[in-house]
């Protein structure tokens, strides 16, 4: 075992494990003598190693057996992947909950002309206000752009404004969905933005459409599911802080658009993993496609490819295989 140690395995635990591998006949006292430590410290390390599935007790209280490194570290990696998947699901649920709460707050308070809230009841009003904000931006514009590939006319209309902002020194960071990677027009536009100094990343799904300007003003849709219902302009410091935290969290997990698509140890892309999770949660193919920003045909093509890789003949069998293979870190559910 050299280089970086697995998460959860501290330096002393690694030393104990290494000693057990080299000297399988050592009891706790011999290990303690070898490491110039105490038996109590060794026993504590052995308990931690057992939790990580790297050691197993024998019939004697003073003797433990080190698990084969290949098997033990594989089990440790599986545990870490399951925990990472669980945390990722919690983060995504938090994002969705935050987006819903912001939309409800805006919808409930905007008509009453509360301070810090401005209702934009039509798409024309939204476009006009966005133009004003972009022109007035002094330092930074942060955006979530869900919905997959962007309409060509929308990108073309934004080009002059984006160029003017970037040349003025405004920092621009935009998060698209992974599905745009397959759309030449959106990729070309993103590369053009990058060439002017803008930054573009992608994630499988986004919680809502959002533009945050100078950490002081935000535009979000009244209904994240239907942007045609209009939007609200928000100035409330508390809401802005929450939206900024949400953006930073998503940005940190997103990948630069030009980066090669990465696969996890199971061979899944982030988009494939998210598709499986959405279907396991009970979403239809059509609804999952909307969340991923891809067509129904693309969802079915992706699932057909995944089923071939799982050697599954039905969605039900695929659901069982996903659970058995640990592809979703223990998530349950049948892929309908």
N, C-alpha and C positions, 0 to 999 in steps of 0.2 A: 504494500500500500504506500504509494508515494504521491506527492503533489497535494492538491486540495483534498481535504477529507470530506466525506458525505455530511450533509446537514444533520445535526443531532448527535454526531460523534465528536466528543471533545478530545483534546490532546491526550489527557490521561487515559480516557477510555480506549483510544487508539493504541496507546502503549500497552495496556492490559491485553487487548485483543491480539496484538502482534506477539506478545510474550506467550500467550496460550497457543497460538499457531506454531511457534517455534519450539515450545516445550509443552506438549500436550499432557505430560505426566505431572506437571506442577500443580500443587494445591494452592489455596489462597495464601498460605504463609510463604511458600516458595516464590510466588508471584510478587508478594510485597517485598521480600528480600531482594529480588531481582531489580525491582524498581525503586528501592530505597524508600518505601512507603509503609503504610500501616495496613493491617488486615481489614480494618473498618473502611478505609478508603477503597481498597480493592473490591470489597463486597458491594459497596455503593456503585462502583463502576460496573461490576458484573450485573447488578440489577438494571442499570441503564442499558447495557449491551443486550440483556434479555428482552427489554422493551423494544429494542431495535431489531430483534430476531437474529442477533449475531452470536449469541451464546445460549446454551441450554444446560439446566442443572442435571447432574447425575444422581445416583443413589446416595452419594455422600454429600454432607452439608458443606464440606470444604473443597469439593471438586466440581468444576464446571467443564463443559465441553464447548470448544469453539466451533461454530458452524462453518462449513466450507465457505471461503470468501466469495466465490462466484454465486453460490446460492444465497448466502446471507445478505450480500450487498444488493442482489437482485430484489430480494424481499424488502429491504430497506428502501430501495428506489420506488417500488410499488407503493409502499406506505406514504412516501413523500409525494408521489404523484396524486394519490387519493386525497391527501390533505390539501394539496395545491388546487385540485379540482373543486373541493368543497369550498375553499376560500374564494375561488373565482365565481362560483355560483352565488355566494353571499354578496360579493361585490356587484354582480349583475343585478341581483334582486334589489340591492340598495340603489343602484342607478335608476332602475325602472320606478322604484317607489319615489325617489326624489323628483324625477321627471313628472310623475303623476301629481305629486303634491304641488309642485310649482304651477302646473297647468290649472289645477283646481283653484289655487290661490288667486291666480291671475283672472280666471273666469269669474270668480265670485266677487272680486273687488274692483275690477276695471270699470264696470258700468257706473259704479258709484263715484267715479272720479277721485279715487283716493290719491293722496300725495305719493309720488314715486311710481305711478302706474298710468300708462296711456294706452287706450284701446285703439287698435288698428283693424277696422272691420272689413277691409277688402284687400285683395292682393295688390291693387294699384297703390293703396295707402302704404302697404308694407314695402313695396319697391321704392316709393318716393322717400320714405323714412330711412331705408337702408342706404340710399344714395347720399342723403344728408349726413348720416353717421360716418360713412366712409370718407366723405370730403372733410369732415371735422376731426377725424381720428388723428391723434397726435403721437401715440406711442405704440399701440398694439391692437390687433384685431384677431380674435380667436373664433373659430367656427367649427361646428359639427354639421356635416352635409350628408345626411342619410338618404336612402332611396336608390342606392346603386349608381350606375352611370348617370352623369348629369346631362340634361338636354343641351344640345349644341347651341341653341339660340340664347340660353341662359348664360353659358360660358362666354359666348361672343359678346353679349351685352355687358358682362362684368369685366372684360379684358382691359378696356381703357381705364376704368376706375381703379382696378387692382394695380395696374402699372403706375398710375399717378401716385397712389398711396405708397407703394414700395419705393419709388424714386424719391419720395418725400422723407423716407427713413422710417416709415411705419413698419413694425414687425408683424408679419402675418403667419399664423399657424392654422392649418386646416386638417381636419380628420374626416376622411371618406370611409366608405365601407370597402372591404376586401374585394367585393365584386367589381369595383371600377378597374381593377388590374387587368380585366379582360376586355375593357372598352378602349380602343385606340384613341378616340377623341378626348376622353377624360384624361387618359394617361398623358397625351400630348399637352393638354392644358396644364396639368400638374407639373410636368417637366418645364414648361414655359414659366410658371410661377416660381419654381425652384431656381431657374436661371436668373431670375430677377431678385432672388434673395428670400423668397417665401419658403416655408417648410410644409411638407405634405406627408401625412402618415395615414395608415389604414388599420381598421379593426373589423372583425366579422359583423358586429351589430353596433348600432348607436342608440342611446336612450331617447333622443329627441333632436329636432333641428334647432340650432342655437347660434347666435352671433353675439359675442361679448366684446365691447369696444372700450379700450382704455381702462379696463377694470372698474368701470363706473356705470355703464349702460349695457343692457342686454335686450335682445328680441327673441322671444320664444313663441311657438304657436299656442293659441288658445286650446286647441285639441291636437296633441301630438300625432293622433291617428289620421287627422284630416286638416292639413295646412290651409285648405281653401276657406276654412272658417275664420281666417284672420290670425292676428298675433297681438301680443301685448309688448309694450316697451316698459322695461323695469329699471328703476334707479335705486330701489331699496338696498342699502348696504348689506343687510343680512342675506337677502336673496342673491345679490351679486357675489358675495363671498361663497355661498353654497354652490353657485354655478361655476365659479372659478375652481373650486376644489374638485368638482365633478370633471371639469375639463382636464385639469392636471392629472387626475387619476387615469382617465382614458388615454391621454397623450403618453403617459409613461408606459402603458402597456401596448401602445400601437407600434407598428413597424413602418420605417421609411418606405415610401412607394417604390423606390428603385431597388430595394433589398430583395434578394431571392426568397421565395416562399419557403418557410421553414416547416419541417415536420417533426412531431414529437416522437418519443421512442416507439410508439405504436404505429408510426407511419402516417399519422393524421395531420392535416393542415388545421390551423385554427378555425377556418371556415367550416371544414368537414366536422370537426368536433362540436362546433356550435350548432350545426344542422342536426346532428344526432341528439344533442341536448334539447333542442326545441321540439323535436318530434317525440322524444321521451316524455316531455312535459305535456303532451297531448295536442300540440298544435297541428293543424292540417298542413299538407304540403303547400297549399296556396299561402296560408298565413306565415309559415316558416320562410317561404320565399320572399314575402314582403319584408319580414324582419331582416333578412340577409341582403335585401336589395337585388334579388335575382328572380328570373322568371320561373313559373311553375315547371316548365320544361327542363330548366337547369337543375331544379331541386330533384326531379325524378331521374335525371341523368346521373347526378351525384350519388343518389341512393342506389341506383343500379350498379354503379362502379363499386361502392362500398360493400354491397351484397356479394359481388363477385369476389372481392378481397376476403370477405368473411366466409365464403363458400356457403351462403345462406340462400335458400330457395323461396323464402317468404319474408314479409316484414316481421311477422311474429318470431320466426327463427332468428332473424337479424337482431331483434331486441334481446333475445336470450344470449346470442353470441356477444353482443356489446357488453352485457353484464358479466358474462363468463371471462371475456378478455380484459375486463377492467378498463375499457376505453373511456368511460366517463367517471372513473374513480368511485365506482360502487353505486352510481345512479341507477335507479330502477325504472322500469316502464317498458311497455311494448311500443314499438315503432309502428304507428297506425298507417 
